[in-house]
Amino acid sequence: MKTRKGFVSNSSSSSFLVVDKSGNHVDIEITDKVIKVPHSFPDATLEFGRGCEDHRDFGSRLVFALALAYSMDAYQRKNGTKFDYLPSDEYWKKHSLSEYKHLVDRIRDALLEKFGRDKEVVFALAPYFYDEMGPDPLQYWKNPGERLRLPNKRGYDEDVDAIEYSVDHGSMWFEMPENLEIFRDEKTLSDFLFGRDSFVAERSDDYGAIDAELDPKKQWATIDISKLNRRMATEADE
């Protein structure tokens, strides 16, 4: 049996996020009036779990950020800003849930700022499962396969299917709160979503230590990679 040491997640897979802080953003053009997520980004990854892969495309980063935002917004609508975190959790000694309100709206605003305020944004994502800390299907989601009616106030009207996504619980904010750092301010969120060298690092204990090397002049990670490397190397030997 493995004994987990020095890490907040009790999952055998944990994704962390890398942010390109250089201000060098990708060039993405969307000519449609409606930005449909994830439909407008067909290459987006919709499942983050027990792999060992860097997801560098914009669509995948957007889906992952929305997964965090959906879950946090749903939790706060149900429970407010009270959260029973572990006393040993260093992150929550410095932060509180009140810092992370209306995250879905913040993502929507970042998209409109990037692609134009004349656009409409439709989030058509459905979580693979529901739990007490996860999505609230009454607000942001529709069940998979259910038809969503797009807004027609600008003269268009069409349907779009909701598409399932899943993120391993060890990567979510209640087990890896450090991933919430992408929401620290508008610039950081924009840099994560649109930064040319930002990515989601999907990792699993099965693959041992992480080989990610970052350029400290332009990149930073939501976790201390050296500590995670030591933990994974220890567990791989056990």
C-alpha positions in Angstrom: 0.0 0.0 0.0 1.3 3.5 -0.8 1.6 6.1 1.9 1.0 9.6 0.5 3.3 12.2 2.0 3.5 16.0 1.8 0.8 16.6 -0.7 -2.8 17.8 -0.4 -4.4 15.3 -2.9 -5.3 11.8 -1.9 -5.7 10.9 -5.6 -3.2 8.9 -7.6 -3.5 11.4 -10.4 -3.2 15.2 -10.2 -3.1 17.8 -12.9 -1.5 21.1 -12.2 -1.4 24.3 -14.3 1.5 26.2 -15.9 1.0 29.9 -16.7 2.9 31.9 -19.3 3.4 35.3 -17.7 5.3 36.9 -20.5 2.2 38.4 -22.1 2.8 36.5 -25.3 -0.7 35.3 -26.2 -1.9 33.0 -28.9 -3.7 34.3 -32.0 -7.2 32.9 -32.2 -9.8 34.2 -34.5 -13.5 33.3 -34.1 -15.7 34.6 -36.9 -19.0 33.1 -35.6 -21.3 35.3 -33.6 -21.6 32.6 -30.9 -18.6 31.1 -29.0 -19.8 27.6 -28.2 -17.7 25.8 -25.6 -16.5 23.2 -26.3 -17.9 23.1 -29.8 -15.9 26.0 -31.2 -12.7 24.2 -30.1 -12.9 20.7 -31.5 -9.4 19.8 -30.4 -10.1 20.5 -26.7 -9.4 17.7 -24.2 -12.6 16.7 -22.3 -11.1 14.1 -20.0 -8.3 14.8 -17.5 -7.3 11.8 -15.5 -4.6 9.2 -15.1 -2.4 10.2 -18.1 0.9 11.9 -18.5 0.4 14.6 -21.0 0.7 18.4 -21.5 -2.5 19.9 -22.9 -1.3 23.1 -24.5 -4.2 24.0 -26.8 -6.5 26.9 -25.8 -9.6 24.8 -25.8 -8.2 22.3 -23.3 -7.1 25.1 -20.9 -10.6 26.6 -21.2 -12.4 23.4 -20.4 -10.1 22.8 -17.3 -10.6 26.3 -16.0 -14.4 26.0 -16.5 -14.3 22.7 -14.5 -12.7 24.5 -11.6 -15.1 27.4 -11.9 -18.2 25.4 -12.2 -17.5 23.4 -9.1 -16.5 26.4 -7.0 -19.5 28.4 -8.1 -21.9 25.5 -7.4 -20.3 24.8 -4.0 -20.7 28.5 -2.9 -24.3 28.7 -4.1 -25.1 25.7 -1.8 -22.7 26.3 1.1 -21.6 29.9 1.0 -17.9 30.6 1.7 -17.5 28.1 4.5 -15.3 25.1 3.8 -14.0 22.5 6.2 -10.4 22.4 5.1 -7.7 20.5 6.9 -5.8 22.6 9.5 -2.5 21.4 8.0 -3.5 22.7 4.6 -1.1 25.6 4.0 -3.1 27.1 1.1 -6.2 27.8 3.2 -4.1 29.4 5.9 -3.5 32.2 3.4 -6.7 32.2 1.4 -10.4 31.9 1.7 -13.3 30.9 -0.6 -14.5 34.5 -0.6 -11.6 35.3 -3.0 -13.1 33.0 -5.6 -16.6 34.2 -6.4 -18.4 34.2 -9.7 -15.5 32.4 -11.5 -17.7 31.3 -14.5 -18.6 34.9 -15.1 -14.9 35.9 -14.9 -14.1 33.3 -17.6 -17.0 34.6 -19.8 -15.7 38.1 -19.4 -12.2 37.0 -20.4 -13.5 35.4 -23.6 -15.5 38.5 -24.5 -12.5 40.8 -23.8 -10.4 38.6 -26.1 -12.8 37.9 -29.0 -15.1 41.0 -28.8 -18.0 42.3 -26.8 -20.3 41.8 -29.7 -20.0 38.0 -29.3 -22.2 35.6 -27.3 -20.7 32.9 -25.1 -22.5 29.6 -24.6 -21.1 27.0 -22.2 -22.5 23.6 -23.3 -20.6 21.3 -21.0 -22.0 18.5 -18.8 -20.0 16.9 -16.0 -19.5 13.2 -16.1 -20.7 12.8 -12.6 -22.3 14.9 -9.8 -21.3 15.0 -6.2 -21.9 17.2 -3.2 -19.0 19.4 -4.0 -19.4 19.3 -7.7 -21.7 20.8 -10.4 -25.1 22.2 -9.9 -27.1 21.0 -12.9 -29.8 23.6 -12.3 -27.6 26.6 -13.4 -24.6 26.1 -15.7 -25.2 22.7 -17.2 -27.7 20.7 -19.1 -27.7 16.9 -19.1 -25.7 15.2 -21.9 -27.6 15.1 -25.1 -30.2 17.6 -24.0 -30.7 20.3 -26.6 -29.6 23.8 -25.6 -31.3 26.8 -27.3 -28.8 29.4 -28.2 -29.7 33.1 -27.7 -31.4 34.6 -30.7 -31.5 38.3 -29.9 -29.1 39.0 -32.7 -31.1 37.2 -35.3 -29.8 33.6 -35.1 -31.3 30.5 -33.6 -29.9 27.1 -33.5 -29.4 24.1 -31.2 -26.3 22.6 -29.7 -25.7 19.4 -27.7 -24.2 19.5 -24.3 -20.9 17.5 -24.2 -19.6 15.6 -21.2 -16.3 16.3 -19.6 -14.5 14.9 -16.6 -11.6 16.0 -14.3 -10.0 13.7 -11.7 -11.0 14.8 -8.2 -7.3 15.0 -7.2 -7.0 18.0 -9.6 -10.0 19.9 -8.4 -9.9 22.9 -6.0 -11.0 20.9 -2.9 -8.0 18.6 -3.2 -5.5 20.8 -5.0 -6.5 24.4 -4.2 -3.3 25.7 -5.7 -5.0 25.4 -9.1 -7.2 28.3 -8.1 -4.2 30.6 -8.5 -5.2 31.1 -12.1 -8.1 33.2 -10.8 -6.0 35.5 -8.6 -6.7 38.4 -11.0 -7.8 39.2 -14.5 -4.3 39.2 -16.0 -3.4 35.8 -14.5 -6.6 34.2 -15.9 -6.0 35.8 -19.3 -2.4 34.6 -19.3 -3.4 31.0 -18.4 -6.2 30.9 -21.0 -4.4 32.6 -23.9 -0.7 32.4 -23.0 1.3 30.8 -25.8 3.3 28.6 -23.3 0.6 27.9 -20.8 -0.7 24.4 -20.4 -2.4 21.8 -18.2 0.1 19.2 -17.0 -1.8 16.0 -16.5 0.2 13.6 -14.3 -0.2 10.2 -12.6 1.8 8.4 -9.9 2.0 5.5 -12.4 4.5 7.5 -14.5 6.8 8.5 -11.6 8.5 11.9 -11.4 7.6 14.8 -13.6 10.0 15.8 -16.3 8.5 19.3 -16.7 11.2 22.1 -16.8 9.9 25.6 -16.8 11.5 28.9 -17.8 11.2 30.9 -14.6 11.5 34.2 -16.6 8.2 33.6 -18.3 6.4 30.6 -16.7 5.2 29.6 -13.3 3.3 26.6 -12.0 0.4 26.4 -9.5 2.4 23.9 -7.4 6.0 23.4 -6.5 7.1 20.9 -9.1 10.3 19.9 -7.2 8.2 18.9 -4.2 5.8 17.0 -6.4 8.7 15.3 -8.1 10.1 14.1 -4.7 6.7 12.8 -3.6 6.1 10.9 -6.8 9.6 9.5 -6.9 9.1 8.3 -3.3 5.8 6.7 -4.1 7.2 5.0 -7.2 9.8 3.2 -5.0 7.2 2.0 -2.4 
